């Protein structure tokens, strides 16, 4: 644009009329397209924003950029289990091939069954329980014992056997053969060969469903009998056979390549990060400064929240993640999405299963002004070792203003003042020492007696108090007797040692006497 100093008044006026001089509303940062981002970071821009401000900490790393040792120890394998070896044998072989400490699988497959077996390595074994309870999908080959007069009877029978079913495990099974209820979500017939009486069907079912039993029930409904000929699992939990399934030979070759050529690309293609099992969970993004506190078991509070998913329900299982896309823990939400958007304090979620190792991120708790002041007062002796108040030493302002949230707070609306004439309050057991079971039972009986005597007179109350004093006196007497008995036992043990010494001396004198007598007899004969 030409400088206004070189323009005439008419030109300036026309330029102002033709030009658009206004401040446009723009975001501080350009909009990101996160639709192609990996794992838990996919569609990150669609998460609801609680706060955009946090201090990045140079700890941790993106799941796909971990060093190879950490990558293996926090990885999962979508294995195509071969026929004949058991699931336990396959997992043990993988543990030896990869030279790791722990491996676990997502649900047992019978030796003859093939298909998806999710193998978790080291740190990922913490997710085994969540995958074992997830739904499964199978493709089964059913053999009927005789021909069907009506070919449409098989799909109708499959439709009948859907929903909640009673099942008893097969005769040859590793569990107790008791009746149980399992749910068939969906099933459909893929193919039926009338000449060979073979049918192929697909079924989506609850974990723990016996497809062998389902085939027997199909044969009974059709009236011709039937059994399972072949079975393959096509999906287990979060992974299916279309999600980069690998064989045992693939794992063996990848480890050989890394050992001999230091090429880790094959291992990285064979093993996937544990975050791939959690992509179906609703996400809550945590600030870097709060990550280690969550790893130590702390509840996630509102100040540590960055972003969250829409439609989070109360007590729903969610995944806590870092800004780099790492899974921290599985947690139970304590607030809904609406509460997360409106509340300025409170618990967001409590940890159900921690996944990340402790101290991956540095500790950032205890750095606030109150915590710093509390540490200083503990150091100066104005508070106890664990921050408890000391009578006559702790400043009155601290006692009045400080609230310890680790201790149970009185609920609002409860009155501290006691009524004029009421039942005596139950005596409190001191928290300093854990009483024995016998003492606990005695205290409980005493508390019951006092609670039942709510309407007794003041004289009865004084009698109860006297009885309590008598109980204390009896307890002291029992302690004294116990000490005396212990001292007597120790004295008896010491006396026993002296008796043993006397016995040895007696045996020695007897031996010497025999030797002397033998010498005398030899001298007399000579």
Protein Blocks (a to p, Z undefined) as FASTA:
>chain_A
ZZfklpcfklmmmmmmmpccddddddfbdcddfklpghjlgoklmpccfbfcdcddfedj
dfklgcfklmmmmcccdddddehiafklmmmmmmmmnopabdcdebdcdfklgcjdddde
hjlmmmmmmmmmpccddddddddfbdcfblklmmmmmmmmgcjddddddfbdcbdcdddd
dddfbdcdfbdcfklopacddddddehiafklmmmmmmmmnonopadfbdcdfbghjbcf
klopacfklmmmmmmmmmmnopaklmmmmpccfklmmmmpccddddfklmmmmmnopacd
fklpcbdcehiaehiacddddfkopafbdcddfbdfklmmmpcgdcfbdcfbdfbdghkb
ccfehkafklmmmmmmmmnopacfkopacehkacfklmmmpccfkbccddehiafbdcfb
dcdddddddfkbccdfklmmmmmmmmmmmmmmmmbcfklmmmmmmmmmmmmmmmmmmmmm
mmmmmmmmmmmmmmmmmmmmmmmmmmmmmmmmmmmmmmmmmmmmZZ
